[in-house]
Amino acid sequence: MTNTLQDPSYWRERAEETRSKAESFAYRSSRERLLKIAEEYDRLAIYAEQWQSQH
């Protein structure tokens, strides 16, 4: 079983869920904050891919 933290698809799914949620927010600052979080999830997916390729 793969550790969730090391699973790129987990992080990409979280990013997509966060982007979807951001669309429902009326306040621009809230949407932007959620979109930044989604970007961080994308970054974590890249790190997870790099980790998998090294192990």
Secondary structure, 3 states (H helix, E strand, C coil): CCCHHHCHHHHHHHHHHHHHHHHCCCCHHHHHHHHHHHHHHHHHHHHHHHHHHHC
